[in-house]
Amino acid sequence: MKGFGVIKTGTAGWMEKEKPVAGPLDAIVKPVVLAPCTSDVHNYHGGAGPKENLILGHEVVGEVVEVGEMVKRFKPGDTVVVATTTPDWLALGVQEKYTAHDTGPLKSFKFTSSRDGVFSEYFLVNQADANMAFLPENVKPEAGLMVVDMMSTGFHGVELAEIGFGENVVVIGIGPVGLMAVAGSALRGAGKIMAVGTRPDCVKIAREYGATDIISYKEGDILDQVMELTKGEGADKVIIAGGTPESFTKAVQMTRAGGIVSNLVFWDISDVLTIPAPVWGLGMKNVDIRGGFCPGGGLRMERLLNVLANGRLDSTKLISHRYHGFEKIEDAFYLMDEKPRDLIKPVVFVE
């Protein structure tokens, strides 16, 4: 089969590989609609360590081609939403609070990590009954596609922050994940939602999703702006969905005593995150610092799809570029790498 991915660090292209073989609990799926992610670009540049001959991609809605003999819920021909994070549900790690770490930190992230990804004619989903969900009839495939990572990750930032009614929230970075964090904060009943970003299209959608204030780093220090908007008190909760290591430091500083900082950024292996002692109240500020990877599994997909199916959120607002044809994966990938100013999220409809 044909797939697109990392040939070696810094070199991407098409490759030929053997079609995967399903085990008793697995499924073989072909993509219907897929999307590149900044994590794919991160892997391409070696930000998560060296990769070779690895098919990229972890965001997909597909059609089941084959199922293992022990798969009960799905059959060939079903349209399915495949979770980005597909844990081994027999591993002890998933019995902890967070399912993303089945046999170790982030090990539930199989695609583009321990297994070829979805930018291919066929891909394998491990333990399919537990890691896939049916696409609801009233949800478009491209809307369902936004659930598997962007919505799931952005909402996880909201979950980690434990956002409550009326709380003042800052979301640093309003790319697609940050936009979903804004939307999730609004659904959770946040009061003031301060979104940090400058791209006009992202700013527009952030407001549509519930942002009450837009903060631009071009107009001054974001810390000063947050403190002014909160009358010197700081935010109750801060979600980091973009920025630089300095943004991490400022996030801790702008969070009031007793608040929570929730990090969603996949930092580079060369990054160093620092917290000067005064920023954290000499260690006595009672600010929790949390960071987590996108939770896994089919049940989470079903719950998030239910948000869309019942009209609570329009996830297609994230889609800025549409491509048609399997071969267009390459164009969409390099667009994600180039990040033009009008980019939010590109999708590829496989025909």
C-alpha positions as CSV (number, residue, x, y, z in Angstrom):
1,M,0.0,0.0,0.0
2,K,1.0,3.6,-0.4
3,G,1.5,6.1,2.5
4,F,2.9,9.5,3.2
5,G,5.2,10.2,6.1
6,V,8.7,10.7,7.4
7,I,11.4,9.0,5.4
8,K,14.0,10.4,7.8
9,T,14.1,13.5,10.0
10,G,13.5,16.5,7.9
11,T,12.6,14.5,4.8
12,A,9.0,13.6,4.0
13,G,7.5,11.7,1.1
14,W,5.5,8.8,-0.3
15,M,6.5,5.2,0.6
16,E,5.3,1.7,-0.2
17,K,4.6,-0.6,2.7
18,E,2.8,-3.9,3.3
19,K,-0.9,-3.6,4.1
20,P,-1.4,-4.1,7.9
21,V,-2.8,-7.4,9.1
22,A,-5.6,-7.3,11.7
23,G,-5.3,-9.3,14.9
24,P,-8.4,-10.8,16.6
25,L,-9.4,-7.5,18.3
26,D,-8.3,-5.1,15.5
27,A,-9.8,-3.5,12.4
28,I,-8.4,-2.4,9.1
29,V,-9.8,0.9,8.0
30,K,-9.4,3.1,4.9
31,P,-9.6,6.9,5.3
32,V,-12.7,8.8,4.1
33,V,-11.5,12.2,5.4
34,L,-8.3,13.1,7.3
35,A,-6.3,16.0,8.5
36,P,-2.6,16.8,9.2
37,C,-1.7,18.2,12.6
38,T,1.1,20.2,14.1
39,S,2.2,17.0,15.8
40,D,2.8,15.5,12.4
41,V,5.0,18.5,11.5
42,H,6.6,18.2,14.9
43,N,7.6,14.6,14.1
44,Y,8.8,15.5,10.6
45,H,11.2,18.0,12.1
46,G,12.4,15.6,14.8
47,G,10.8,17.5,17.7
48,A,9.8,14.2,19.3
49,G,13.0,12.4,18.5
50,P,14.3,10.9,15.2
51,K,11.8,9.0,13.0
52,E,12.4,6.9,9.9
53,N,10.1,5.3,7.3
54,L,7.1,6.2,9.4
55,I,3.7,6.9,7.9
56,L,2.2,10.0,9.6
57,G,-1.3,11.0,10.5
58,H,-3.6,10.4,13.5
59,E,-6.8,12.3,12.6
60,V,-9.2,10.4,10.5
61,V,-12.8,9.3,9.8
62,G,-12.8,6.1,7.8
63,E,-14.6,3.1,6.5
64,V,-14.0,-0.3,8.0
65,V,-12.5,-2.8,5.5
66,E,-11.9,-5.8,7.7
67,V,-12.3,-6.8,11.4
68,G,-10.7,-9.4,13.5
69,E,-12.6,-12.5,14.6
70,M,-13.2,-11.1,18.1
71,V,-14.5,-7.6,17.1
72,K,-18.2,-7.4,18.0
73,R,-19.4,-3.8,17.4
74,F,-18.1,-3.1,13.9
75,K,-18.3,-4.7,10.5
76,P,-16.9,-3.9,7.0
77,G,-18.6,-0.9,5.5
78,D,-19.2,1.0,8.7
79,T,-18.2,4.6,8.8
80,V,-16.2,5.2,12.0
81,V,-14.5,8.0,13.9
82,V,-11.1,6.7,15.1
83,A,-9.7,8.1,18.3
84,T,-6.3,9.8,18.0
85,T,-5.2,8.0,21.2
86,T,-5.8,4.3,21.0
87,P,-4.8,2.6,24.3
88,D,-4.1,-1.0,24.9
89,W,-7.0,-1.4,27.3
90,L,-5.5,-4.5,28.8
91,A,-2.5,-2.5,30.1
92,L,-2.4,-1.6,33.7
93,G,-1.7,2.1,32.9
94,V,-5.3,2.7,31.7
95,Q,-6.6,1.9,35.2
96,E,-5.1,5.1,36.3
97,K,-6.9,8.4,36.0
98,Y,-5.6,9.3,32.6
99,T,-5.9,6.8,29.7
100,A,-3.1,8.3,27.5
101,H,-0.4,6.4,29.4
102,D,-1.1,2.7,29.0
103,T,2.4,1.2,29.2
104,G,4.2,4.4,30.0
105,P,4.0,8.2,29.4
106,L,2.1,8.9,26.1
107,K,2.3,5.3,25.1
108,S,-1.4,5.1,24.2
109,F,-0.6,7.4,21.3
110,K,0.1,4.6,18.8
111,F,-0.3,6.4,15.4
112,T,3.0,7.9,14.3
113,S,4.7,6.7,17.4
114,S,4.8,2.9,17.7
115,R,2.6,2.3,14.6
116,D,2.2,3.8,11.1
117,G,-0.4,6.5,10.9
118,V,-3.5,7.1,8.9
119,F,-2.0,8.9,5.8
120,S,-2.2,5.6,4.0
121,E,-4.5,3.6,1.8
122,Y,-5.2,1.3,4.8
123,F,-4.4,1.5,8.5
124,L,-4.8,-0.7,11.6
125,V,-6.8,0.2,14.7
126,N,-5.9,-1.8,17.7
127,Q,-8.7,-3.1,19.9
128,A,-11.2,-1.6,17.6
129,D,-14.3,-2.1,19.7
130,A,-12.8,0.2,22.4
131,N,-11.1,2.7,20.1
132,M,-13.6,3.5,17.4
133,A,-17.1,5.1,17.4
134,F,-19.9,5.2,14.8
135,L,-20.3,8.5,13.0
136,P,-23.9,9.8,13.9
137,E,-26.2,10.1,10.9
138,N,-26.6,13.9,11.4
139,V,-22.9,14.7,11.8
140,K,-20.8,15.3,8.6
141,P,-17.6,13.3,8.4
142,E,-15.5,16.5,8.4
143,A,-17.3,17.6,11.6
144,G,-16.6,14.3,13.2
145,L,-12.9,14.6,12.1
146,M,-12.5,17.7,14.3
147,V,-13.5,15.6,17.3
148,V,-10.7,13.1,17.3
149,D,-7.9,15.4,18.3
150,M,-8.7,19.2,18.1
151,M,-11.9,19.0,20.1
152,S,-10.8,16.2,22.4
153,T,-7.5,17.9,23.2
154,G,-9.0,21.4,23.6
155,F,-11.7,20.0,25.9
156,H,-9.1,18.1,27.9
157,G,-7.4,21.4,28.7
158,V,-10.8,22.6,30.0
159,E,-11.1,19.3,32.0
160,L,-7.6,19.7,33.5
161,A,-8.4,23.3,34.4
162,E,-11.6,22.3,36.2
163,I,-13.3,25.4,34.8
164,G,-16.4,26.3,36.8
165,F,-19.3,28.7,36.4
166,G,-18.3,32.4,36.2
167,E,-14.6,31.8,36.4
168,N,-12.2,34.1,34.4
169,V,-10.2,32.0,31.9
170,V,-7.2,32.8,29.7
171,V,-6.5,30.7,26.6
172,I,-3.0,31.3,25.3
173,G,-2.9,30.4,21.6
174,I,-6.0,30.2,19.4
175,G,-5.1,27.7,16.8
176,P,-7.6,24.9,16.4
177,V,-6.9,23.4,19.8
178,G,-7.0,26.7,21.5
179,L,-10.3,27.5,19.7
180,M,-11.8,24.3,21.1
181,A,-10.5,25.3,24.5
182,V,-12.4,28.5,24.2
183,A,-15.6,26.7,23.1
184,G,-15.2,24.2,25.9
185,S,-14.7,26.9,28.5
186,A,-17.9,28.6,27.3
187,L,-19.8,25.3,27.5
188,R,-18.5,24.8,31.0
189,G,-20.0,28.2,32.0
190,A,-16.9,30.4,32.2
191,G,-17.4,34.1,32.8
192,K,-14.7,36.2,31.1
193,I,-12.8,34.2,28.4
194,M,-9.6,36.0,27.3
195,A,-8.2,34.6,24.1
196,V,-4.5,35.3,23.2
197,G,-3.9,35.5,19.5
198,T,-3.5,37.8,16.5
199,R,-4.6,35.9,13.3
200,P,-7.8,37.6,12.1
201,D,-9.7,34.4,11.1
202,C,-8.9,32.8,14.5
203,V,-9.9,35.9,16.4
204,K,-13.2,35.9,14.6
205,I,-14.0,32.3,15.4
206,A,-12.7,32.7,19.0
207,R,-15.4,35.4,19.5
208,E,-18.0,33.1,17.9
209,Y,-17.1,30.3,20.2
210,G,-17.4,32.5,23.3
211,A,-14.3,34.7,23.8
212,T,-15.2,37.9,25.5
213,D,-11.8,39.6,25.1
214,I,-8.9,39.2,22.6
215,I,-5.4,39.8,23.8
216,S,-2.7,40.6,21.2
217,Y,1.0,40.2,22.1
218,K,1.6,42.9,19.5
219,E,-0.2,45.4,21.7
220,G,1.8,44.9,24.8
221,D,2.8,42.3,27.4
222,I,0.0,39.7,27.6
223,L,0.6,39.4,31.4
224,D,-0.1,43.2,31.8
225,Q,-3.2,42.9,29.7
226,V,-4.6,40.0,31.7
227,M,-4.0,41.8,34.9
228,E,-5.7,44.9,33.6
229,L,-8.8,42.9,32.4
230,T,-9.0,41.1,35.8
231,K,-8.5,44.3,37.9
232,G,-5.2,43.1,39.1
233,E,-6.4,39.7,40.5
234,G,-5.3,37.4,37.7
235,A,-7.2,34.7,36.0
236,D,-8.8,31.7,37.8
237,K,-7.7,29.3,35.1
238,V,-5.1,29.5,32.3
239,I,-5.0,27.1,29.3
240,I,-1.8,27.0,27.3
241,A,-2.5,25.9,23.7
242,G,0.3,27.8,22.0
243,G,3.2,30.2,22.4
244,T,6.8,29.9,23.5
245,P,8.4,28.6,26.7
246,E,8.1,32.2,28.0
247,S,4.3,31.8,27.7
248,F,4.5,29.0,30.2
249,T,6.2,31.3,32.7
250,K,3.7,34.1,32.1
251,A,0.8,31.6,32.5
252,V,1.9,30.8,36.0
253,Q,2.4,34.4,36.8
254,M,-1.1,35.5,35.6
255,T,-2.9,32.8,37.5
256,R,-4.3,33.9,40.8
257,A,-3.6,32.1,44.0
258,G,-5.6,28.9,44.2
259,G,-5.9,28.7,40.4
260,I,-4.9,26.1,37.8
261,V,-2.5,26.2,34.8
262,S,-3.5,23.7,32.1
263,N,-0.9,22.9,29.4
264,L,-1.7,21.4,26.1
265,V,1.4,22.3,24.2
266,F,3.6,19.5,22.8
267,W,6.9,21.2,23.6
268,D,10.0,20.5,21.7
269,I,12.6,18.2,23.2
270,S,15.0,21.1,23.3
271,D,12.7,23.4,25.2
272,V,13.3,24.3,28.8
273,L,10.3,25.5,30.9
274,T,11.2,27.7,33.8
275,I,9.4,29.1,36.8
276,P,11.3,31.8,38.7
277,A,10.5,31.4,42.4
278,P,8.7,34.8,42.8
279,V,6.4,33.9,39.9
280,W,5.1,31.0,41.9
281,G,4.9,32.9,45.1
282,L,8.3,31.3,46.2
283,G,6.5,28.0,45.8
284,M,3.6,29.0,48.1
285,K,1.1,30.3,45.6
286,N,-1.1,27.2,45.6
287,V,-1.3,27.3,41.8
288,D,-1.6,23.8,40.3
289,I,0.3,23.2,37.1
290,R,-1.1,20.4,35.0
291,G,-0.3,19.1,31.5
292,G,-1.9,16.2,29.7
293,F,-2.2,14.3,26.4
294,C,-5.4,13.8,24.5
295,P,-7.5,11.0,26.3
296,G,-8.3,7.9,24.3
297,G,-11.0,5.5,23.4
298,G,-14.3,5.1,21.6
299,L,-16.5,6.2,24.5
300,R,-14.9,9.6,24.6
301,M,-15.4,9.9,20.8
302,E,-19.1,9.1,21.3
303,R,-19.5,11.7,24.0
304,L,-17.9,14.4,22.0
305,L,-19.9,13.4,18.9
306,N,-23.0,13.7,21.0
307,V,-22.1,17.4,21.6
308,L,-22.1,17.9,17.8
309,A,-25.2,15.8,17.1
310,N,-27.2,17.8,19.5
311,G,-26.2,21.2,18.1
312,R,-24.1,22.4,21.0
313,L,-21.1,23.2,18.8
314,D,-20.2,23.6,15.1
315,S,-16.7,22.1,14.8
316,T,-16.5,22.8,11.0
317,K,-15.6,26.4,11.8
318,L,-12.1,25.1,12.4
319,I,-11.7,24.0,8.7
320,S,-10.0,26.7,6.6
321,H,-8.7,24.6,3.7
322,R,-10.3,21.7,1.9
323,Y,-8.5,19.3,-0.5
324,H,-9.9,16.5,-2.6
325,G,-8.0,13.3,-3.5
326,F,-5.7,10.9,-1.6
327,E,-2.6,12.5,-3.3
328,K,-3.5,15.9,-1.8
329,I,-2.3,14.6,1.6
330,E,1.1,15.9,0.7
331,D,-0.1,19.4,-0.2
332,A,-2.1,19.6,3.1
333,F,0.9,18.4,5.1
334,Y,3.2,21.1,3.7
335,L,0.6,23.7,4.2
336,M,0.5,22.8,7.8
337,D,4.3,23.1,7.9
338,E,4.2,26.5,6.3
339,K,1.4,27.9,8.4
340,P,0.1,30.7,6.3
341,R,-1.7,33.4,8.1
342,D,-5.2,32.3,7.0
343,L,-4.6,28.7,8.1
344,I,-6.6,27.1,10.9
345,K,-7.1,23.5,9.9
346,P,-6.8,21.8,6.5
347,V,-8.7,18.6,5.7
348,V,-8.4,16.1,2.9
349,F,-11.4,14.3,1.4
350,V,-10.1,11.0,0.1
351,E,-11.8,10.1,-3.2
